Amino acid sequence: MAKRTGGFIGQDGINAPDPATGVTGTAGDGQVTVSWTAPSDVGGAAIEYYRVQGSGDTGIYEPDLANGSYASKSFSVASQSTSSGGMALKSDGTSFYVGDESSGVVYQYDMTTAFDVSTASYASKSFNTNSQTTGVAGLHFHPDGVKMYAIGAGSNDSVFQYALSTAWDVSTASYESKSFNFSSQNNEGVGLYLGSGGTKMFVAGNTGDIIYQYTLSTAYDVSTASYDSVSFDVTAQDSAPQSMTFNEKGDIMLIGGAANVAVFQYNLTTPFSLSTASYSGISLSAQGANPAGLSLANGNEVLLNCDPSTDIVYQYTVSQPSGTSAVVAGLTNDTSYTFNVWAINPFGWSSPSDASASVTPFGDRAVFGGGSDAGTTMDYISIATTGNATDFGDCDVQDNSSGTGSATRGIFSCGRNSSPMTQYISYGTKGNAVEFGDFATTAQDEPKIACSNGTRAVFGLCENSNVLNYFTISSVGNATDFGNLTQNSNRGYSGVNSTTRGVIAIGEGSSDNVSIDYITIASTGNGTNFGDFSTVVRDGGAGCSNSTRGVFAGGDYAGLKSDIQYVTIASTGNAVNFGNLNTGTYKLAAAANSTRGVWAGGIQNGSVNKIQYVTIASTGSATDFGDLTVARRDLAGMSNAHGGLS
């Protein structure tokens, strides 16, 4: 039996569980995966679920779409409805209701097991709204089941109100001669919800993909509605919203979208106030082709949707996690969080677990490290934003560096033949670099060539050498011979990559200082000629790429170069002019995500701390990004989102 005597224990502290232990967090993009060990003493009954809460009022709250899943439960209403639209669920979970978009009939179905749609059967009860509208696109019930609200399908543009003489029995409905026309805002409503004690009404519009907010001066009387001049646009998530619902508290709104066949979650800092809404970054893939009806019930643990293309009602579990890990989504990147976990059984809650160590979610991150003039400094930036770099930690790679890596790990190399080395970092964990392994051949001066497919990291050794070595990124250890470039590279220029191909600018040492080779990263072997640069380059430039285009910039040939040139990685051929850096620069570093290429540091009139960027898909000159923490040259750059990863 559990031994606690207090805490968040509900009705019976002696029989509530012991707390979870060993809580940890693993950072992701805007989210953290929280894991824990279940208590050995579960109290007087089995644990039903866990509550996860983080610092800053973050955590998992129902409905929990981030950890939600299809419950493998469904029910066909095709024997009654041929174009199912709006739907609603009885508060005790024993009935649900489906409105037909073509006939205007609302059908009632009863479930022998509450909140289990697979146990449903048609109740032989219905109500025809044809006197008001030809179809029902949205449906909502009073919490006590004494009123029903229907939104007309197509261009009806109105909400209609009905009274039920027997609560929750749709066959006893009658029109109350009360309605509200919203055509001044939208001409095609597809979702309806009344909240805040019946004083707020929300209509989802298919035209314009906008949700509108209204105030009812008399609670639950739609004839007293007036527009609040408050709306919220969901186009960025889905261009064809089909349904809408809220949780009971009103701080979470769900939108079903047909364009992406998914349900999207929005957080409201003030309940039932759209002016405070924002997309949480959380979504749940829907079954079928069109999540036209959404309904939440059972303490926001059960979600239903109906699909008009198949007239099937699908059930999802969106409750708190019952296992020993869960994703906490909707977090702010580069902000630190800690997490506690509570175990809950029918007798109550455990006391909270010990807090996890601090963990920081992060998005597309570039790390710049090593180089001359900066000692052992490593910096990082969030590629999708702009601003100054932040200290990441220290490394021993201090001169003539290059870097690449996977989505989780970055590898630096240093090529001075007196002290060759490689080290690695984990993008999600700020801290000092760790030794990785040795080159198969002694690295020479300025091995600026590096490319990767996320599994292998290939480095060119340079200094009148054409040798390529590779490391397996996930396994610390020494390099293996890969093959040779078509020409020696005296001072390597750079490499870029897709998921399959590395494209290598040979730089000084090639016969004409313009040669470009390519390799297939997954297969060892020699390089093959790719094409030429459009202008002569020698050494000290840097390249980066998304999965289709590689962009090279800077370098030194009869003066510092500001040229930016690009290649299409999948197609051999000569480089094409892209634009220019802010000024001529060499011995700089580069990194990228799927949209942006970023260059940092280098030499202009002495070492610089400047960071600049381009949009890889659009030719043009670079724009200022921010500054490194300290000026440096001969540094390396790498990211967790480069072209070899997607």
Order of alpha helices (4+ residues) and beta strands (2+ residues): beta-beta-beta-beta-beta-beta-beta-beta-beta-beta-beta-beta-beta-beta-beta-beta-beta-beta-beta-beta-beta-beta-beta-beta-beta-beta-beta-beta-beta-beta-beta-beta-beta-beta-beta-beta-beta-beta-beta-beta-beta-beta-beta-beta-beta-beta-beta-beta-beta-beta-beta
